[in-house]
Each structure stands twice: as structure tokens, then as C-alpha cells.
Amino acid sequence: VLAALVGAESPAGDTGAAAARVVHVGIPKFFEIELGNGYLSGVDAAETGKLETYAVSAGVMESATRDLLFSAAFADSTRFASSSDMASKSYAVTAGLRISPFRARPGRRLLSGLYVQATAGYARLESPMDVVGNGLELAPAIGWQVLRGQGWGLGLEARDQLAIFDGNVGFHQVAEAFATIQLWMPLHVRP
């Protein structure tokens, strides 16, 4: 895998003669910070379903089009609730795969930032009245790194967290829209 990554096109999507000179030092990794808003399904009429959402992710480039991804997400309705007693909070820690089918294709600069991903893992929901649920989550997403430079990217992502919780909490869904900031490490070196 390492041999395939050395000299491969930069995740920043450089094309042409400049891309041929990009050399990765080590296995490319990225860190991502995501901020956005979401909506929690299955809450009482007295509660609000609107959420502020935050996530951090770390990934490792497995091939020219695939990344292994680890993510932690937090969502909170305190800002939108009539009182803090009526607020819901959602937590998730997941791992999965991100596929960027156009990243390694020269001449497709606009499309090279598109990706789809699927992660699965642990989820926790805390809602009013001290109802707490622990469960399993599946989180498919689609995203686009709109602006990209040497070792960084700014993008948009839509994610749907589907979770089943223990006890009487049951099934809940968190639909989210994020703005993302992505940093690639190590930085790419041009010889």
C-alpha cells in the first residue's frame, strides 16, 4: 500500500505536470472538524428536534480512492430548547470507510472533492426526564470538498445518523448538515 501512495496524486486534487512532482512523506492522514445543524426525530412535541452538531474525524488514506475513517459526533438542542431541562443530547463514536471515486482521476478537478461514506459504532442519547439510551448507529453521508489547497480543504457534508437504543428509548434519527475543515498530514512535499 505504501508503495502505491508514494508519488500518487495529492488528496488536494492537483492535476497536470505539478501533480507528477508531488511526493507523499509517509502514509497520508487527515483530520477534520465539522460544525453544523441537525434535526432529531422521535421527540415529544414539548421538546425541540433542532440540534447544534459538532464532529471530529480522523482518517488514513488506504488507496487512491478509499480512506479508513474514525469519527466522534456530538449534537445538542440546548440552544433551541425553551429550557435546559427540555434539551436532548446525542453522542456517537464510529468507524468506517470513505470513498472518493474521482479523487485519483486527472482532469476532474470539480468532481475530485466528492465522496460518500458509511460509518457504524456506538451511540448514546440523553433526553429530558433522564431518559438515557445506549445503542448502535449507522451513519451514511455524502460530502464535497469545495475548496482545496495544498494539505487543506473546506467542504460540505450531509449525514444521516440512524440509531437503535436499548430500553424504552427505541429508534431515533439525526439528520445533519455540516461545514467541514480538513487538514492532511503529513504535508505534501514537492521535490
Solvent accessible surface area in square Angstrom, and as a share of the most:
residue,aa,sasa,rsa
1,V,118,0.68
2,L,91,0.45
3,A,91,0.71
4,A,78,0.61
5,L,2,0.01
6,V,78,0.45
7,G,40,0.39
8,A,21,0.16
9,E,34,0.15
10,S,0,0.00
11,P,4,0.03
12,A,3,0.02
13,G,0,0.00
14,D,25,0.13
15,T,49,0.28
16,G,55,0.53
17,A,87,0.67
18,A,36,0.28
19,A,12,0.10
20,A,83,0.65
21,R,129,0.47
22,V,0,0.00
23,V,52,0.30
24,H,7,0.03
25,V,80,0.46
26,G,39,0.37
27,I,66,0.34
28,P,1,0.01
29,K,78,0.33
30,F,0,0.00
31,F,102,0.42
32,E,3,0.01
33,I,89,0.45
34,E,0,0.00
35,L,94,0.47
36,G,23,0.22
37,N,88,0.45
38,G,13,0.13
39,Y,123,0.47
40,L,2,0.01
41,S,35,0.23
42,G,63,0.60
43,V,37,0.22
44,D,96,0.50
45,A,114,0.88
46,A,76,0.59
47,E,27,0.12
48,T,29,0.17
49,G,6,0.06
50,K,115,0.49
51,L,1,0.00
52,E,34,0.15
53,T,1,0.00
54,Y,87,0.33
55,A,5,0.04
56,V,86,0.49
57,S,8,0.05
58,A,35,0.27
59,G,2,0.02
60,V,50,0.29
61,M,3,0.01
62,E,56,0.25
63,S,29,0.19
64,A,41,0.32
65,T,39,0.23
66,R,95,0.35
67,D,1,0.01
68,L,76,0.38
69,L,0,0.00
70,F,110,0.46
71,S,10,0.07
72,A,42,0.33
73,A,12,0.09
74,F,61,0.26
75,A,1,0.01
76,D,22,0.11
77,S,0,0.00
78,T,56,0.33
79,R,162,0.59
80,F,65,0.27
81,A,17,0.13
82,S,110,0.71
83,S,51,0.33
84,S,84,0.54
85,D,113,0.59
86,M,42,0.19
87,A,12,0.09
88,S,0,0.00
89,K,62,0.26
90,S,9,0.06
91,Y,72,0.27
92,A,4,0.03
93,V,92,0.53
94,T,12,0.07
95,A,46,0.36
96,G,25,0.24
97,L,61,0.30
98,R,5,0.02
99,I,65,0.33
100,S,7,0.04
101,P,51,0.32
102,F,47,0.20
103,R,13,0.05
104,A,38,0.30
105,R,115,0.42
106,P,103,0.65
107,G,69,0.67
108,R,110,0.40
109,R,117,0.43
110,L,132,0.66
111,L,65,0.33
112,S,4,0.02
113,G,4,0.04
114,L,54,0.27
115,Y,7,0.03
116,V,72,0.42
117,Q,11,0.05
118,A,51,0.40
119,T,5,0.03
120,A,54,0.42
121,G,23,0.22
122,Y,99,0.38
123,A,2,0.02
124,R,74,0.27
125,L,6,0.03
126,E,51,0.23
127,S,25,0.16
128,P,10,0.06
129,M,164,0.73
130,D,134,0.69
131,V,52,0.30
132,V,65,0.37
133,G,0,0.00
134,N,54,0.28
135,G,14,0.14
136,L,129,0.64
137,E,11,0.05
138,L,93,0.46
139,A,2,0.02
140,P,54,0.34
141,A,11,0.09
142,I,101,0.51
143,G,4,0.04
144,W,83,0.29
145,Q,11,0.05
146,V,66,0.38
147,L,104,0.52
148,R,34,0.13
149,G,16,0.16
150,Q,73,0.33
151,G,3,0.03
152,W,104,0.36
153,G,1,0.01
154,L,70,0.35
155,G,6,0.06
156,L,104,0.52
157,E,5,0.02
158,A,51,0.40
159,R,13,0.05
160,D,41,0.21
161,Q,7,0.03
162,L,54,0.27
163,A,7,0.05
164,I,99,0.50
165,F,16,0.07
166,D,79,0.41
167,G,77,0.74
168,N,139,0.71
169,V,19,0.11
170,G,26,0.25
171,F,115,0.48
172,H,20,0.09
173,Q,55,0.24
174,V,8,0.05
175,A,47,0.36
176,E,10,0.05
177,A,62,0.48
178,F,7,0.03
179,A,57,0.44
180,T,3,0.02
181,I,82,0.42
182,Q,10,0.04
183,L,81,0.40
184,W,10,0.04
185,M,76,0.34
186,P,41,0.26
187,L,106,0.53
188,H,14,0.06
189,V,77,0.44
190,R,93,0.34
191,P,123,0.77
